Amino acid sequence: MKLWAHVILLLGAVLLGLVFISAVCSAQELPDAPAMVKAVHTSPAPPIVKRFSDYRSNRWLLRADFAIRINDAASTYVMDGTGVCPTCRETQLPSSLAKNLPGMLMYSFAVHEGVKYGAELLWRHNHHRLARAVVIADIVGDAYPGMKNWTILSGNTAAAPQVIAPITPRFPVIIKH
């Protein structure tokens, strides 16, 4: 037999098999669709974890810290940036930052957020008193310089730094003849 005759016989056998399978399958009924079953959650609800800023007293501490920071930034700018007090210079920050009000405000905001993040971290690790102490220490540490700046600006000359004449060193000069 030729090759094409074998192909026709093979296709006929496959077609006859498909007809037979479809006749057998059509006689059977389909099973019912599976019913929807509600999922029952048996695990308990997770505990409610409160953050540092969820408590009213802590929010007041953070507000006070922010206000003190902004007060210090504004007073530092007025003292050093505007030239009102020529003898007053910022000693802890570069003068390019102290003479730039937006820069001082962003710096103060960044420090406030760092303190806030540190308090949140301590709070999450159950160091609640230490978290509050960090914020209070920042308030106390920044309140004095800010208030001192405004005291100097108000005209209290006793608080203002005094101008000291530069000291010229006098070394012995040896003249050789």
Rosetta blueprint (number, residue, H / E / L):
1 M L
2 K L
3 L H
4 W H
5 A H
6 H H
7 V H
8 I H
9 L H
10 L H
11 L H
12 G H
13 A H
14 V H
15 L H
16 L H
17 G H
18 L H
19 V H
20 F H
21 I H
22 S H
23 A H
24 V H
25 C H
26 S H
27 A H
28 Q L
29 E L
30 L L
31 P L
32 D L
33 A L
34 P L
35 A L
36 M L
37 V L
38 K L
39 A L
40 V L
41 H L
42 T L
43 S L
44 P L
45 A L
46 P L
47 P L
48 I L
49 V L
50 K L
51 R L
52 F H
53 S H
54 D H
55 Y L
56 R H
57 S H
58 N H
59 R H
60 W H
61 L H
62 L H
63 R H
64 A H
65 D H
66 F H
67 A H
68 I H
69 R H
70 I H
71 N H
72 D H
73 A H
74 A H
75 S H
76 T H
77 Y H
78 V H
79 M H
80 D H
81 G H
82 T L
83 G L
84 V L
85 C L
86 P L
87 T L
88 C L
89 R L
90 E L
91 T L
92 Q L
93 L L
94 P L
95 S H
96 S H
97 L H
98 A H
99 K L
100 N L
101 L H
102 P H
103 G H
104 M H
105 L H
106 M H
107 Y H
108 S H
109 F H
110 A H
111 V H
112 H H
113 E H
114 G H
115 V H
116 K H
117 Y H
118 G H
119 A H
120 E H
121 L H
122 L H
123 W H
124 R H
125 H L
126 N L
127 H L
128 H H
129 R H
130 L H
131 A H
132 R H
133 A H
134 V H
135 V H
136 I H
137 A H
138 D H
139 I H
140 V H
141 G H
142 D H
143 A H
144 Y H
145 P H
146 G H
147 M H
148 K H
149 N H
150 W H
151 T H
152 I H
153 L H
154 S L
155 G L
156 N L
157 T L
158 A L
159 A L
160 A L
161 P L
162 Q L
163 V L
164 I L
165 A L
166 P L
167 I L
168 T L
169 P L
170 R L
171 F L
172 P L
173 V L
174 I L
175 I L
176 K L
177 H L
